[in-house]
Amino acid sequence: MPTQPKHDPYAALRHPNYRYYTIGSFISVIGDQMLATAAGYELYERTNSATALGLWGLIWAAPFLLMALPGGHIADRYNRKNILLLSQAFFVLFAVTLACVSFYHDQWSGNAFTTAANSIFSHIADIFERHLKATSGGSGAYSFKDPSVPIIYLLLFFYGLVQSLNIPAKSAMLPYLVPSKDFANAVTWGSQVFQVASILGPALGGVLIIWGFPTVYLLCGVCWLIFGCTLWFVQYTHRSSGKARMTLSSLAAGAKFVWNTKIILATITMDLFAVFLGGAVALLPMFAKDILHVGPAGLGALRAAPSLGAFLMAALLTHLPPMKKAGKALLWAITGFGVATIVFGLSQWFWLSWLMLFLTGAFDNISVVVRATLVQVLTPDSMRGRVSAVSFMFIVSSNELGAFESGITAALFGPVASVVGGGIGTLLVVLAVMYVWAEVGQFGSLDDPLKRKKT
């Protein structure tokens, strides 16, 4: 009887291209996370508005959702490595500009654009935070007067626009860096590395805010520059999907593939609504400042908690064979995510809050591994850019539009009601998926799609 080959937990890391790419991606994600921590806290400090946090998520997500499908088409047609290099160059310029805006914010008197934009933001906040005016003598606890706020939003808009090119290219390039037999291992290592960076990034961002927001933004630029440098060492030959023009049919091909592949559709839909409703990260500046009273350093620790949980879960999954009952594991994990979110919303103790965020990250990582493996392995290479774009549209919708939803519901009902209600919504999503897509619970080993791909 033939013996089963021994599982190699370090298979993907034995390939030089994957190592160079992963090192650069690790440092780049640290920059992304420092930016998220600093920009969110700066916007809240400048406005004292939950609506400002919600608008931040919407303004970042809107250009990505509008341009993700064209970005996926471009990633299928043009050299993905070159797209990534150009993206990193823009991100460095973005970081320097954002640092300058932050540094000189108190020296500006504003202009017609910033005055008009702040007026619009203030009127939006009036709609959702009217109850604050009623309890503060009519003046309101929030204020949109700092002229740097509209400029920060504008820069974040362009950042999201470039991400619509960067993310599909980055995801579609990954399968070329390792043999197909090692791809599931590469996904789990990639998740593990991402989570370590997501631990360090918020922690560094929270601490470095003490030296000023411009310092954080400049270090973000250094991180993106390093990623661009490591990409030079990656040997990559692009296989174009052809010179077909960008048409509605070609753009919709990725969405059509996802729609027809029910197991992919089910997993990314469940992740979309679970994180959209159950995400509490966007409100962490409010919890850190107004509920837990732990300041910027505490904010960094809270933002790092989900990533630490996800890292440890990814490390466990890396050293174990592929899941044998991935569907059931996925359903239980998202159920746990919803319960932990509810407890976090109700907690008024820092360490209990930190632990619940830790658990949300651990549970969410199971979903990440299952979804990413299925999307990349079941998709033909000629469509990987477009299918990755569709997948990340779901992810961005859940994360960034979820941040908008959280900010608005927090403005209307308070942060505690927003988070607890979102956790309850997550549990309802799990029940709905079990009813509509019974095949999710029946899905077996993650080895199965790999075997079907080869046959």
WOTAWO-V411369 format. One line per field, one symbol per residue. ss: DSSP state (~ for helix, > for strand, _ for the rest). psi: psi as a letter, one per 20 degrees, with the letter a starting at -180 (. if undefined). burial: 1 if it has 16 or more other ideal C-beta (glycine too) atoms within 10 Angstrom, else 0. A space follows every 10 residues. Layout:
ss->???
psi->???
burial->???
This chain:
ss->__________ _~~~_~~~~~ ~~~~~~~~~~ ~~~~~~~~~~ ~~~~~~~__~ ~~~~~~~~~~ ~~~~~~~~~~ ~~~~~~~__~ ~~~~~~~~~~ ~~~~~~~~~~ ~~~_~~~___ _~~~~~~~~~ ~~~~~~~~_~ ~~~~______ _______~~~ ~~~~~~~~~~ ~~~~~~~~~~ ~~~~~~~__~ ~~~~~~~~~~ ~~~~~~~~~~ ~~~~~~~~~~ ~_~~~~~~~~ ~~~~~~~~~~ ~_________ _______~~~ ~~~~~~~~~~ _~~~~~~~~~ ~~~~~~~~__ ~~~~~~~~~~ ~___~~~~~~ ~~~~~~~~~~ ~~~~~~~~__ _____~~~~~ ~~~~~~~~~~ ~~~~~~___~ ~~~~~~~~~~ ~~~~~~~~~~ ~~~~~~~~__ ~~~~~~~~~~ ~~~~~~~~~~ ~~~~~~~~~~ ~~~_~~~~~~ ~~~~~~~~~~ ~~~~~~_~~~ ~~____~~~~ ~~~~_
psi->ppqpqppoij ghiipgghgg gggghghghg gghggggggg hgghhhhkph hhhghggghg hghghhjggh hhghhhhroh ghggghghgg hgggggghgg gghjhjjqir ahghggghgg hghghhghkh hhhhjkjihq iqpmhpihgh gggghhghgh ghhhhgghgg ghhgiiiqqh hjghhhghgg gggghghigg ghgggggihh jqhhgghhhg hgghggghgh hhipopopoq jrkqqorhgh higghggghi nhhgggghgg gghghghjpi hhjhhgghgh giliagghgg gghhghhggh ghghgghhiq rqphmhghhg ghghghgggh gghghiqjpg hgggghhghh ggghhggggg ghggghhipq hijhghhhgg ghhgghgggg hhgggggghh hgiqhghggg hhgghghhgg ggghggnhig hipcqihghg ghhh.
burial->0000000000 1110100111 1101111111 1111111111 1111011111 1111111111 1111101111 1111111111 1011101101 1101101110 1110100001 0001001100 1101100110 0100000001 0111011111 1111111011 1111111111 1111111100 0111111111 1111111111 1111110110 0011111111 1011111101 1001000100 1000000001 1011101100 0011111111 1111111111 1111111110 1101010111 1111111111 1111101100 0110011011 1011111111 1111101001 0011111111 1111111111 1111111110 0011111111 1111111111 1111111111 1101110111 1111111011 0010001001 0010010111 00000
